[in-house]
Amino acid sequence: MKGLFHRIFYLYAGEGTNALLFVSLAFIWAIGAYCGLTLFDGLFLEKIGAQNLPYAYLLTAFGLFFSASLFLFTLKGCNPFRLFNTVLIIGTTGYSLILLSYLSPSLHDYRGFWLAGKVFANIFFVLLTTCYWFFIDQYYNLQNAKRLYSLFNAAIFLGNAAGAAILSLFLNLLGIEGLIAIIICCLIITIFTLYTISSRVKCVHDEDSSQELQNERFNLKKLIPAIMSSKFTWILMTTYLVIQLLNITTEYSYMDGLQRHFSKESDGGQLTIFLGECMAWIAIMNMLFGLFCYSRVINRFGVNNIVMISPLFFLSTFIGWSFSDVLLFAVLGVVAVEGVSYLLDENNSNLLLNAVPTELKNRVRIAIDSFFEPLGMLISAIIFLCIDSNLIVLGLLLSLIALACMIMLRSQYRGAVLQILTKSALQFHMKTKDWILKLSKKDKRQAEFHLMSILRKRDETSQLMAYEALLHFDNPKILPRLLTHMNKMSYRGKLKAIDLLSKCLFALDPKVLDHLGRLMLETAHPSLRSSIHFYFARNGLLHPSKVASDLKSYDLILRGAAIIALKKNVSTEEASVKETLKLIPHTDWINHVHTAWLQLPTAKMSFYRIQAATQLQQLLYSKIEEEICMGLKILSLDHHSRHVEILLSLLNHPKRKVARLAAEGLEKCIDSNSVRHAQFILEQLTRSTDSTFRLHCIGALGKLKSSLIVRDLVASSAHFRPVEKRFLEQVISSMGLRTVPILLSLTKDCRLHDRCRVLAGKILGRVALPQLRANLFEIIVAEIERAYFYYFHANKKHEDWQFTPLIQEALLTGYHSVIDFIIQLLGAAGSIERSELLAHALRSKNPKMRGSAIESLEKTCESKIFRRLKPLIDDRPLEDKLWQYIKDGKQVYSFDELLEAMDNSPSSLDRVVALTIKAKLNHPDWRLSLQKQMEQGEELLHNVAFDLLEVT
C-alpha cells in the first residue's frame, strides 16, 4: 500500500513524512488566504463594482511595493523562515482587525472598508505564496522540485478549492464574520506547522562561493548590474511582468463580463456564489492536474516546453472573445487566470528560478512577486483609467508579447542552468589569458587596478605573479609603469621579469628594448647583464664585433648569446630585425648595432658563422648538463629539420632538463619528412612521466601528419594529464578525415580503457561529427548496460561473498568511469556543453548541484538516451535502481562469474582486483589469469603480478 502511494504521488522511499509536512503547510494557509481573497473579490464587485477595480489595482500595487521593499531592506539575507513567519503574523493581525472593524455596524455601508479588504487580501495572498515557495526552495534541488513541487502546488489548489467551497456553502450560514474567524484560525495553525517543519527538516544549501548578494542587505546598485549580466534573469523578470499585465487585463475583462451578466438577475450574493463555485471547480481541476499530471508532463517534455502552454491558451481565449461576448469566454477568462496561469506559470516559475544565478535567486523571486507583479497592476490600472474599451484587443496584443517572451526564455534556459554549474566549479583548464578575455571592459580596469596595487606589496613572489598577469592584458598604457617597477625588484626578480617580457606581446616593443639596453649599461650584476645580453641576442640586437670575443667566455650565457647573435647575422630575419631597430629611440648602443648590421662584410659574416657552429657543436657534445641545455636552446631557435638527428639522440638523455629541451627543439624542427622516427618518439613518450616532455613529444608527432600512429597515440593516453589530452586532441584533429575509421573503431572498442575511448570520441566529434552521431545511440546503450552491471553488483547484498569491500570499491569506480565516459561522449557529439563539468557535478555531494547537472543533461541530449540514463544518475532510492536492473531481465552474477567478468574487463583496476582476490583464495586458474595479465604489458599489472608471486 505504501509503495502504491509513493508511485501515485511520485515519491521516493523516505520522502513521505517531509512531503506530508509541506503539503499540510500549503493546504492550511491556502484555505485561509484563498477564502479571504475570494470573499473580498466578490464583496467588492457587489458593494463597489468592477468600474472601480483600477483603484484597487493601484492600491494593491503600492502596497506590494512597500511590503517587498520593507522585507528586502530589513531582513538580512532574506531568511526564508523569518520572512514567512513575519507575513503570517501580519496576516493574522490584519484579518483580526478586519473582523473587529466589521463588527461595527457603521462600517457596513462604507465603500472604503470593502476596498481596503480587497487590497489587503490580494497583498497578503501574493506575499504568502511567495514566502511559501521561498521557504521550501531551501529543502529541495531542481530534480526533486520537478517531482514534488506539483504535489505542493496541488495542496495549495486543494486548499483554494476548500476555501472557495467554504465560502459558497457557509457564507449564508456563518456570515462574513464567521468566515473571517475561520481564516484567522487557519493562519494560526499554519504558524505552528511552520515551526514544526523548521525544527525537523534539514535544509539543502546551494554550493556557490559567490554569496555577496545573499549575505548583504538589499543594495540596488549591486543588484541591478548583477541581474542585467544574466540574460536569462532579465528575460524571466520581463516575461512575468508581461504575464502579470495579461492576467490583470483578463481579470478585469472577465469581472466586467460577469457583472454585466449577473446585473440582469436578482441580487442576493449570486455573483459571489457563482464566482466561488467557479473558483472551487478550477481549484479541484488544478489539484488533480498538479497531483497526477504536472510532474509527469514536466519530466516528459521539460519545463522549457511547458512554458509555451499558458500564453497559447490566453491567445486562443482572446481570439474567441474578440468575436463573441457570451458568458463562456468570461468563464474561460477565469480558467485562464485562476487555472492555466496559476497552475502552470506558478509551477514553472519555481522551476525556472533554479536557472537564475544562486546569489540572485531569492532577490529575483521577491522582485517578481512583489515588484513586477504590482508594477503590472499599476500599469494596468493606469491603462484602464485611460482606456475604457478595446480591452479584448489589448489582451490579444499582450498574449502575443507573452508568447514571444516565452520563446526567448525557452531558448536561454539550457545555457542558464549550465552557467550555474560553471560558476560553482573551479576551471583549472583555463589559462590567465582565457580569464582576461572573458572580462568586460569595466572588470578589466578593476582587475588592472587590483594587480597594480599588488605590485606595491613587499612579497616579490606576489609581485611577479601580478606582473605576469598584467602583461597578459596586452595593454600598452601600463607598460611604462611595469618597466619602471622592474627597477625596484631584486636581481632575481629582474631576471624573472625579463623572462616574462620575452614571452609577451611587447617583447620587441621599442620601450622594452630601450629600457633593457639602459639597464644593461647601468647594472653591475653579471647574471643580469648576461640575461639581457641573451635577450638581445635572440632578437638580433647585439653588436657582432663585440660578441665575437664572448665565444670563449667562461660565462655560459654570454657564450650562448654570442653564438645566437652570430648565427642571427645570416638568418632570414635580418630585414625584419632592421625594421625593428629603426623604431627604437636612437641611443648610442642602438646606433652602433644598427651601423654594424649595415656595414658588416659578407666574408666576416661567414667567418662568424663557422665559429658559432663550432662552439655550438662543442656545447651539444659536452658532458656538462648546463652546456648541453644551452646548446639545445640555441638549436631550437633555428627551426630547421637538419637538427632532428641531434635532437633525437638526446631525447632519451637521463637528465630530465636535457630531455625536455631536446623534445622542445624536436617539436620546433621536425617536419613530415621525418615520419620514420615516429615509433622512436612514441616509445619515449610512453616511457616518460614528465608532462612537459610528453607535450613536446605529442607536438612533434603531430607535425609528422601520419595517421598510422593515431591508434598507438590514443592507446597510450590512458594516464595522460588533462592538458596533455587536450593537446593530443588538437594534434590528431589537425590530421584530417583520414583518421575517421581509426577513431570510430577506437570509440567502439570495449577492450580499450574508457579514457582512451573518450579521447577518440572527442577527436571524432571534431573531425567527423555526423559519423559519431550516427553511431552514438548504439555506443551509449551498450555503456548504460555496463554501468547497470557495475552499479547493481556494487550495491547488491553480499553476505556470502568474501572481500566484499574491495570488490564494491572497484565496481563503484567502474560505474563512475562508465558514467563519465557516457557524459563526455555526449559532449563530444555536440549534445552537451562542458561535459567535464557535468560529469564532475553528477558526483557532487551537494544535491542542488546534482539536480542542476541532470537538468542540463536533460535539456541537451536526445530524449531516448536520457530516458535510459536517468534511472542511473538521479536521486531515486537504491532499491528502485536495483529493482529496475532485475525488471529489465539483466543477468545477476555469482561470485565466481563476477570475478571472471572483472578479469576480462578493459579496466586495469578491475583486473588487478580480480587477480588479487583469486590469488588470495588460491583460485584454480589464478596463475593462468596472472600469465594473461602479464601479457598485457601494463606496468601496474606487472608490479602487482610480481608482488603476488613473492607472497605466494
Sequence and secondary structure as in RCSB ss.txt:
>XXXX:A:sequence
MKGLFHRIFYLYAGEGTNALLFVSLAFIWAIGAYCGLTLFDGLFLEKIGAQNLPYAYLLTAFGLFFSASLFLFTL
KGCNPFRLFNTVLIIGTTGYSLILLSYLSPSLHDYRGFWLAGKVFANIFFVLLTTCYWFFIDQYYNLQNAKRLYS
LFNAAIFLGNAAGAAILSLFLNLLGIEGLIAIIICCLIITIFTLYTISSRVKCVHDEDSSQELQNERFNLKKLIP
AIMSSKFTWILMTTYLVIQLLNITTEYSYMDGLQRHFSKESDGGQLTIFLGECMAWIAIMNMLFGLFCYSRVINR
FGVNNIVMISPLFFLSTFIGWSFSDVLLFAVLGVVAVEGVSYLLDENNSNLLLNAVPTELKNRVRIAIDSFFEPL
GMLISAIIFLCIDSNLIVLGLLLSLIALACMIMLRSQYRGAVLQILTKSALQFHMKTKDWILKLSKKDKRQAEFH
LMSILRKRDETSQLMAYEALLHFDNPKILPRLLTHMNKMSYRGKLKAIDLLSKCLFALDPKVLDHLGRLMLETAH
PSLRSSIHFYFARNGLLHPSKVASDLKSYDLILRGAAIIALKKNVSTEEASVKETLKLIPHTDWINHVHTAWLQL
PTAKMSFYRIQAATQLQQLLYSKIEEEICMGLKILSLDHHSRHVEILLSLLNHPKRKVARLAAEGLEKCIDSNSV
RHAQFILEQLTRSTDSTFRLHCIGALGKLKSSLIVRDLVASSAHFRPVEKRFLEQVISSMGLRTVPILLSLTKDC
RLHDRCRVLAGKILGRVALPQLRANLFEIIVAEIERAYFYYFHANKKHEDWQFTPLIQEALLTGYHSVIDFIIQL
LGAAGSIERSELLAHALRSKNPKMRGSAIESLEKTCESKIFRRLKPLIDDRPLEDKLWQYIKDGKQVYSFDELLE
AMDNSPSSLDRVVALTIKAKLNHPDWRLSLQKQMEQGEELLHNVAFDLLEVT
>XXXX:A:secstr
 HHHHHHHTT  TT HHHHHHHHHHHHHHHHHHHHHHHHHHHHHHHHT GGGHHHHHHHHHHHHHHHHHHHHHHS
GGG HHHHHHHHHHHHHHHHHHHHHHHTSGGGTT HHHHHHHHHHHHHHHHHHHHHHHHHHGGG  HHHHHHHHH
HHHHHHHHHHHHHHHHHHHHHHHHHHHHHHHHHHHHHHHHHHHHHHHHHHS       S  HHHHS   HHHHHH
HHHT HHHHHHHHHHHHHHHHHHHHHHHHHHHHHHHHTTS  SSHHHHHHHHHHHHHHHHHHHHIIIIIHHHHHH
H HHHHTTHHHHHHHHHHHHHTT   HHHHHHHHIIIIIIIIIIIHHHHHHHGGGS HHHHHHHHHHIIIIIHHH
HHHHHHHHHHH  S HHHHHHHHHHHHHHHHHHHHHHHHHHHHHHHHHHS  TT  HHHHHHHS HHHHHHHHHH
HHHHTTSS HHHHHHHHHHHHHTT GGGHHHHHHHHTTS HHHHHHHHHHHHHSTTTT HHHHHHHHHHHHH   
HHHHHHHHHHHHHTT S HHHHGGGGG S HHHHHHHHHHHHHTTSTTHHHHHHHHHHS   HHHHHHHHHHHH 
 HHHHHHHHHHHHHHHHHHHT SSHHHHHHHHHHHHTT  GGGHHHHHHTTT SSHHHHHHHHHHHHHH  GGGG
GGHHHHHHHHHH   HHHHHHHHHHHHTTT GGGHHHHHHTTTT  HHHHHHHHHHHHTT GGGHHHHHHHHH T
TS HHHHHHHHHHHHHH HHHHHHHHHHHHHHHHHHHHHHHHHHHS  TT SSHHHHHHHHHHHHHHHHHHHHHH
HHHTTS SSHHHHHHHHT S HHHHHHHHHHHHTTS HHHHHHHHHHHS   HHHHHHHHHHTT     HHHHHH
HHHT S HHHHHHHHHHHHHTT TTHHHHHHHHHTT  HHHHHHHHHHHHH 
